[in-house]
Amino acid sequence: MTVSYFMAQVPEDIWTDNPKDAQEIFNNIGSTEKELFWIEDTNRTFDGYNYFGLYPEEMIGFFDKYMK
């Protein structure tokens, strides 16, 4: 069984070695139904948590594609 997977990361996150770390994790996720979304223009992880509250379109599009 596979599960659809939506991964969001901040490429300039000061606490990780992104984009390398996130891309490596994403590449190793077994699902074929997966998307990696980069939250640009910030280096703060907390901004990533707030992003989809302000701009839900990307996540809603993913849900529409895989959860219907």
Backbone as CSV, one residue per row, in Angstrom:
resi,resn,N_x,N_y,N_z,CA_x,CA_y,CA_z,C_x,C_y,C_z
1,MET,0.838,-1.182,0.000,0.000,0.000,0.000,0.887,1.250,0.000
2,THR,0.500,2.244,-0.775,1.217,3.511,-0.772,0.275,4.617,-0.318
3,VAL,0.856,5.625,0.213,0.113,6.781,0.713,0.612,8.008,-0.035
4,SER,-0.300,8.839,-0.468,0.087,10.108,-1.095,0.821,10.961,-0.067
5,TYR,1.854,11.669,-0.522,2.716,12.389,0.416,2.994,13.791,-0.103
6,PHE,2.675,14.773,0.706,2.964,16.168,0.396,4.003,16.653,1.396
7,MET,5.133,17.080,0.896,6.232,17.531,1.753,6.518,18.991,1.440
8,ALA,6.568,19.806,2.451,6.875,21.227,2.289,8.131,21.545,3.096
9,GLN,9.034,22.287,2.487,10.285,22.638,3.139,10.684,24.064,2.798
10,VAL,11.474,24.642,3.682,12.065,25.961,3.472,13.504,25.725,3.004
11,PRO,13.830,26.053,1.756,15.170,25.727,1.251,16.298,26.448,1.992
12,GLU,16.015,27.607,2.547,17.035,28.372,3.270,16.913,28.216,4.786
13,ASP,16.270,27.131,5.230,16.113,26.858,6.663,17.489,26.806,7.327
14,ILE,17.684,27.612,8.359,18.997,27.698,9.012,19.308,26.472,9.876
15,TRP,18.331,25.617,10.138,18.529,24.456,11.004,18.798,23.170,10.231
16,THR,18.783,23.229,8.912,19.026,22.034,8.099,20.034,22.359,7.010
17,ASP,20.463,21.320,6.332,21.332,21.483,5.168,20.460,21.372,3.914
18,ASN,19.440,22.214,3.862,18.554,22.236,2.699,19.206,23.039,1.596
19,PRO,18.910,22.733,0.374,17.888,21.801,-0.089,18.330,20.345,-0.115
20,LYS,19.597,20.071,0.169,20.121,18.708,0.103,19.369,17.744,1.024
21,ASP,19.211,18.086,2.288,18.566,17.179,3.247,17.135,16.848,2.836
22,ALA,16.362,17.859,2.534,14.964,17.627,2.185,14.839,16.825,0.900
23,GLN,15.672,17.120,-0.076,15.601,16.391,-1.346,15.951,14.924,-1.148
24,GLU,16.929,14.651,-0.308,17.315,13.263,-0.031,16.174,12.506,0.655
25,ILE,15.548,13.136,1.624,14.400,12.515,2.301,13.290,12.265,1.286
26,PHE,12.972,13.270,0.496,11.903,13.150,-0.496,12.193,12.022,-1.481
27,ASN,13.416,11.934,-1.956,13.785,10.897,-2.918,13.618,9.497,-2.344
28,ASN,13.731,9.353,-1.033,13.635,8.040,-0.398,12.224,7.676,0.059
29,ILE,11.270,8.547,-0.126,9.880,8.227,0.195,9.367,7.272,-0.871
30,GLY,8.806,6.157,-0.454,8.425,5.097,-1.376,7.217,5.372,-2.243
31,SER,6.404,6.311,-1.881,5.194,6.591,-2.640,5.525,7.169,-4.014
32,THR,4.740,6.787,-5.012,4.878,7.392,-6.331,4.019,8.645,-6.435
33,GLU,3.051,8.780,-5.544,2.177,9.952,-5.500,2.710,10.903,-4.439
34,LYS,3.694,11.688,-4.821,4.331,12.576,-3.848,4.693,13.885,-4.527
35,GLU,4.723,14.928,-3.708,5.113,16.252,-4.196,5.957,16.938,-3.129
36,LEU,6.966,17.647,-3.585,7.823,18.446,-2.708,7.611,19.904,-3.076
37,PHE,7.192,20.688,-2.098,6.919,22.110,-2.307,7.910,22.924,-1.500
38,TRP,8.591,23.841,-2.178,9.573,24.709,-1.527,8.927,26.039,-1.169
39,ILE,9.032,26.415,0.094,8.531,27.702,0.570,9.702,28.685,0.492
40,GLU,9.609,29.582,-0.450,10.712,30.489,-0.776,10.637,31.792,0.026
41,ASP,11.697,32.567,-0.069,11.778,33.932,0.460,11.745,34.008,1.980
42,THR,12.240,32.970,2.643,12.381,33.002,4.096,13.478,32.024,4.498
43,ASN,14.079,32.236,5.658,15.013,31.266,6.210,14.523,30.764,7.569
44,ARG,13.264,31.050,7.848,12.693,30.675,9.144,11.677,29.554,8.968
45,THR,11.916,28.453,9.646,11.006,27.311,9.577,9.598,27.708,9.980
46,PHE,9.449,28.579,10.977,8.129,28.972,11.462,7.291,29.596,10.350
47,ASP,7.928,30.329,9.452,7.200,30.901,8.315,6.558,29.797,7.479
48,GLY,7.228,28.659,7.405,6.673,27.527,6.671,5.386,27.025,7.291
49,TYR,5.303,27.016,8.605,4.080,26.576,9.275,2.925,27.518,8.980
50,ASN,3.211,28.769,8.833,2.171,29.765,8.566,1.802,29.871,7.093
51,TYR,2.653,29.403,6.225,2.487,29.610,4.794,1.130,29.128,4.268
52,PHE,0.739,27.918,4.602,-0.474,27.344,4.029,-1.745,27.936,4.619
53,GLY,-1.654,28.572,5.763,-2.793,29.318,6.288,-3.079,30.560,5.454
54,LEU,-2.022,31.123,4.893,-2.154,32.310,4.051,-2.354,31.967,2.577
55,TYR,-1.717,30.891,2.137,-1.739,30.498,0.721,-2.069,29.000,0.620
56,PRO,-3.303,28.615,0.790,-3.657,27.187,0.839,-3.752,26.507,-0.528
57,GLU,-3.627,27.235,-1.611,-3.906,26.695,-2.942,-3.086,25.448,-3.286
58,GLU,-1.804,25.458,-2.987,-0.938,24.326,-3.329,-1.384,23.052,-2.609
59,MET,-1.648,23.158,-1.333,-2.063,21.993,-0.562,-3.466,21.532,-0.963
60,ILE,-4.360,22.465,-1.196,-5.704,22.105,-1.638,-5.639,21.389,-2.985
61,GLY,-4.781,21.863,-3.878,-4.599,21.206,-5.168,-4.116,19.776,-5.009
62,PHE,-3.195,19.558,-4.067,-2.707,18.199,-3.793,-3.836,17.329,-3.274
63,PHE,-4.593,17.834,-2.312,-5.723,17.064,-1.774,-6.736,16.754,-2.860
64,ASP,-7.047,17.726,-3.690,-7.986,17.497,-4.773,-7.491,16.408,-5.727
65,LYS,-6.213,16.377,-5.969,-5.636,15.417,-6.905,-5.631,13.996,-6.362
66,TYR,-5.298,13.827,-5.072,-5.061,12.485,-4.524,-6.098,12.004,-3.510
67,MET,-6.927,12.872,-3.003,-7.830,12.457,-1.925,-9.289,12.306,-2.346
68,LYS,-9.564,12.434,-3.619,-10.960,12.287,-4.073,-11.265,10.865,-4.395
